[in-house]
């Protein structure tokens, strides 16, 4: 199963690395993640899951729980895989104090792409207060609980600032 084949109701885990991964690191992660997910199980039942790497630093794992649901032990195994991968590659997949964002309309390295910026949360809020981060800036939403909730017209996991949980802080 590929990540794109997961149903909208599939449970979603999102991990954001503390730095961009090179193309070689992304390929190695995809390969290792694929091997892990092929053997991932809960109380002996195989789990129907797939993963991918997005935006050079976001690892997503989706699980169709209608086939078999995750348990505490199986989730611990996924966390263990991500932790071990991070340790062996000099990455922190569990730093929750960063925001991945981009100004809307910013030209990137390739035609039609915009470059993602990773900013510490406190600095991001200061930039918002100063007007650098506007309501139409785009943010990666690592809080999406399902594959369907992560889909938007702006891209997978991508929301405009004023549509994200960040906007709640400004009301």
C-alpha positions in Angstrom: 0.0 0.0 0.0 1.2 3.5 -0.8 0.5 6.6 1.3 -1.8 7.9 -1.5 -3.9 4.8 -1.3 -4.9 5.3 2.4 -8.5 6.1 3.0 -9.6 9.5 4.4 -10.5 7.9 7.7 -6.9 6.5 8.2 -5.3 7.6 11.4 -2.3 9.9 11.0 1.0 10.5 12.8 3.1 13.5 11.8 6.7 14.0 12.8 8.7 17.1 11.8 12.5 16.9 11.8 14.6 19.7 13.3 16.4 20.1 9.9 15.9 19.4 6.3 16.8 15.9 5.1 19.0 15.4 2.0 17.5 13.4 -0.9 19.7 10.5 0.2 18.4 10.7 3.8 14.8 10.9 2.5 15.3 7.8 0.4 16.9 5.9 3.3 14.0 7.0 5.6 11.4 5.9 3.1 13.1 2.5 2.7 13.5 2.0 6.4 9.9 3.1 7.1 8.5 0.8 4.4 10.3 -2.1 6.0 9.2 -1.2 9.4 5.5 -0.8 8.3 5.5 -4.1 6.5 6.2 -5.8 9.8 4.1 -3.5 12.0 1.5 -5.3 14.0 -0.8 -5.0 17.0 -1.3 -8.2 19.1 -0.2 -10.3 16.1 -2.5 -8.6 13.6 -0.8 -7.0 10.7 -1.5 -3.2 10.4 -2.4 -1.7 7.1 -0.2 1.3 7.0 1.9 3.5 4.8 4.3 6.4 5.2 6.0 9.2 3.2 8.3 12.1 3.5 7.0 15.6 2.6 8.6 19.0 2.4 12.1 17.7 3.0 11.5 17.3 6.8 8.0 15.9 7.5 7.4 12.2 8.0 3.8 11.0 7.9 2.4 7.6 8.8 -1.1 6.6 8.1 -3.0 3.6 9.4 -6.3 2.2 8.2 -7.7 1.2 11.5 -10.8 -0.4 9.9 -8.4 -3.3 9.0 -6.8 -3.5 12.5 -6.3 -0.8 15.1 -3.2 0.5 16.7 -2.5 -0.4 20.4 -0.3 1.3 22.9 2.5 -1.3 22.2 2.3 -0.8 18.4 2.4 3.0 18.8 5.4 2.6 21.1 7.1 0.6 18.3 6.5 3.5 15.8 7.8 6.0 18.3 10.8 3.8 18.9 11.4 3.5 15.1 11.3 7.3 14.8 13.5 7.9 17.8 16.1 5.3 16.6 16.1 6.8 13.1 16.7 10.3 14.6 19.5 9.1 16.8 21.3 7.3 13.9 20.9 10.3 11.6 21.4 13.3 13.9 17.8 14.3 13.8 15.2 15.2 16.4 11.7 14.1 15.3 10.1 15.1 18.6 10.9 18.9 18.8 7.4 20.4 19.1 8.7 24.0 19.4 9.1 24.7 15.8 6.7 26.0 13.1 7.1 25.0 9.5 5.7 27.9 7.4 6.1 29.9 4.2 4.8 33.3 3.0 2.1 32.9 0.5 3.4 33.5 -3.0 7.1 33.3 -2.2 9.0 31.9 -5.1 11.1 28.8 -4.3 13.9 26.9 -5.9 11.6 25.3 -8.5 8.8 26.7 -10.6 5.5 26.6 -8.6 7.1 25.8 -5.3 7.6 27.9 -2.2 10.4 27.4 0.2 9.5 26.2 3.7 11.0 28.0 6.7 11.4 26.4 10.1 11.1 28.9 13.0 11.0 28.4 16.7 7.6 29.0 18.1 8.5 32.1 20.1 10.2 33.7 17.1 7.2 32.7 14.9 4.8 34.5 17.3 7.1 37.6 17.4 7.2 37.6 13.6 3.4 37.4 13.5 3.1 40.3 16.0 5.5 42.3 13.8 3.4 41.6 10.7 6.1 39.4 9.0 3.8 36.4 9.2 0.5 37.4 7.6 -3.0 35.7 7.6 -2.3 34.2 4.2 1.0 32.7 5.2 0.9 28.9 4.9 1.7 26.6 7.8 2.2 22.8 8.1 -0.5 21.5 10.5 1.1 18.6 12.4 -2.1 18.2 14.5 -4.2 16.6 11.8 -5.6 13.3 13.2 -6.6 11.7 9.9 -5.5 11.6 6.3 -8.7 13.3 5.3 -8.3 16.1 7.8 -4.8 16.8 6.4 -6.1 17.3 2.8 -6.5 20.9 1.8 -6.5 23.0 -1.4 -3.1 24.3 -0.4 -1.4 20.9 -0.1 -1.3 17.9 2.3 -1.0 19.2 5.9 -0.9 22.8 4.6 -3.3 25.5 5.9 -3.4 29.2 5.6 -2.4 30.9 8.9 -6.0 32.2 9.4 -7.4 28.6 9.0 -4.9 27.0 11.3 -4.9 26.5 15.1 -2.5 29.5 15.2 -5.3 31.9 14.3 -7.2 30.9 17.5 -4.3 32.5 19.4 -5.0 35.9 17.8 -8.8 36.1 18.4 
